[in-house]
Each structure stands twice: as structure tokens, then as C-alpha cells.
Amino acid sequence: MTQTNDFGFATLGIRTGHDRTPEGEHCEPIFVTSSYVFANAAEAAARFAGDAPGNIYSRFTNPTVKVFESRLAALEGGDCCVATASGMSAILSMCLGLLKSGDHILSSRSIFGSTTMLFNRYLSRFGIETSYVDLDRLDDWQDAIRDTTRLLFLETPSNPLTAMADIRALSDLAKSNGSLLAVDNCFCTPALQRPLDLGADLVIHSATKYLDGQGRCVGGAVVGDSKLVGEEVFGVLRTAGPTMSPFNAWVFLKGLETLELRMLAHARSAAEIAAWLQDQPGVEQVYYPGLADHPQHALVGSQQRTGGGIVAFDVAGGREAAWRVIDATRMLSITANLGDAKTTITHPATTTHGRLSDEEREASGIGQGLIRIAVGLENVVDIKNDLARGLL
């Protein structure tokens, strides 16, 4: 069933992209094959030359992966999607496809630690320079942009402090400079935020997180138009092969079917947990966009549908106190992953951002007393009770 623009979000997440085979299956099939058979030599030649559509090799053409790509593109409002082996390989594929030596990336300082390492340690080897600014300070973005700035990159809300950027304003800035704007939409997913509608050129996903929704598989995606993504990023996938497996694509398809329901449920519980944390002993500050005192709270409603499912908070006493809260839990999962039906809890300074220098962490506002929780789908009272063990 091909994409129909008249469908609502929930319907797109369930119906888009699946064209039934002659077997008449109701559920999308998993095509576990490395290669495909051609009717004759001429058909093989035409497909390899790009003169005829059809499958060639599962490194870059697989029917199950294609359904996932079509469905996610529809949900994000994009023309094209390229699925990859992980969220980090999605960022790498985007950069390899769109940047060259001498180009400059202007990035938010508040991004995933591995992304910072990718920019600083690896892309720099190929003559691509990156500089960093505070996510929510538009003037800093304006002052730091250069003639060579090819890409503006950000996560909004940020990991882990849930700071938000005005995507429309950054889109205007990027366009006035001839730059591209890429938004990592991992925390919100298209169920809560659609960056392309706000002027972004590219959307990045770690499908591992909320798109899956149950912590089963690793994958990533880049969404955008048919030129940037359909040609340039796809060319990297075809040649270099950071490929999503058909099985993982099928799991992500099942996740997309319930994406809107889950994201709204995560957000409801997260809002309640955030408000509750503000009244708990030892909690110095709570970071959650849905709270009225969040610095960018006004963007919730105009840019984001809700505050999302991630809550971070500082506890008095530094790392010792933070670890005590984490270790006192009995139900919450101590893991750095997020987007799961199970609530997860982590200490960013020693996990997700542990490879950064002390200076880099300090600049990003990630202190030793910071805890991040990805609020799951358990009973919210049980989540509170588990957190309270270490906050007493």
C-alpha cells in the first residue's frame, strides 16, 4: 500500500509502504536474502545501471527495509529515507554524503557524546572542522556561522538536559547562509515533532530508541528530500554499506505501528514524574520541557506536541549522591539506552558523555550530580516509589 497523504499520523504508521506479495500476507514479510535473481542478462544490466527499478543486492535494496524507509519518510513528511545500521552510522552517512574537506559544521554543544567524538576525532582527520555553540542561544549561532559552514547540526530536545532550539529560526539562519540544517529527532520522533515542517533539511534518527520502543534492535535513518538523501546519502549506503538488516527493519515497522500511542503515554508519565521530582528532598533542579519553568517551555505547543518522555535532574552531593539514587532502584533498568517500554536510568557524566573531557562536559552543563531517566510505560506510581528509595 503506497503512501497516501490524506491519511492521519496513526494510519500512516500502520499502513504506509506495504505492497502485498502474491501470497496475500497481512503482516509485512521479512525478506532474508542477500541477492536477487534477474529474468535475463539485460534486466540485470539495466538495474545495475539504474535504468530500471528493482532489487539488486540487500546491502542497499531490500523490500523489508524499503517498507520501513517509506513509512518513516511518510511520518516525518519527507520525500525519502535511507535506513542505516545505527543512529551513529546515520550521522556518519549524512556527513560523508554531503560534506567535503574544508567544510565547517556548526553544532549544538548539547549533543550525544559519541556524536561529539565523531565530529572531533574522526571527521577532523578529513579536513572537516566543527565548532560548538549553546543550543538555545540564537545570537551565538549567528556569530559563529562562517562562509564555509555547510551544516548546522542539533538535537532538540538535547541529551540529557532537554534544552530546546527554535528550529524555524535556525532554518532561516541556515538558508540565509546557504547551509543545511540537520535535526536529530530521536527524543521526540515525528509523533511529537516534525522538523522538516519547521524548515529543517534533514532529520536523523536512532531507530534503536523510540521507533523500536522495546529495546530490541539497533538501527538508524536519515530523512529528507530526493536529492540530498535519495542520491547523496543513499550513495554512501550503496558504496560503504552501513546497512540495516531486514529483521531489524521489520521490528522497527512493528514499532511504528504504535509510535503515537506510546509517545503520548511516555510524555504523560514523564510530565507527572518531573512535577513530582521538584518536591523531592535532595533534588536541586529538574530538566523537562513540559515544566512551566523550563527556559524554552513556550516552544512546547508551537514546535513540540508535548514535553516528551525524557526527564533529567540534579541531586545534591555530586556523583556519590547520584550513584546512590541509581543503585537504590529495584525496578528501573540501569542502562544508557532510552525509548524503551521499561523505564531506564543512567548517570550521563560517566556513561553517555563519559568519553568527553571534563571541560567539554562542563561546557555542556553535565555535572556529576545529574541523572537522566527515560520514563517508560510502567505504572507511574511504581516509578515514583522506585526513585524515592534513593531520594529519602
Secondary structure, DSSP 8 states (H G I E B T S, - for coil): ----TTS-HHHHHHHTT----TT--SS------SB---SSHHHHHHHHHTSS-S--BTTT--HHHHHHHHHHHHHHT-SEEEEESSHHHHHHHHHHHH--TT-EEEEESSS-HHHHHIIIIIGGGGT-EEEEE-TT-HHHHHHH--TTEEEEEEESS-TTT-----HHHHHHHHHHHT-EEEEE-TTTHHHH--GGGGT-SEEEEETTTTTT-SS----EEEEE-TTIIIIIIHHHHHHH-----HHHHHHHHHHHHTHHHHHHHHHHHHHHHHHHHTTSTTEEEEE-TTSTTSTTTTHHHHTBSS--SEEEEEETTHHHHHHHHHHH-SSSEE-S--S-SS-EEE-GGGTTTTTS-HHHHHHHT--TTEEEEE--SS-HHHHHHHHHHHH-
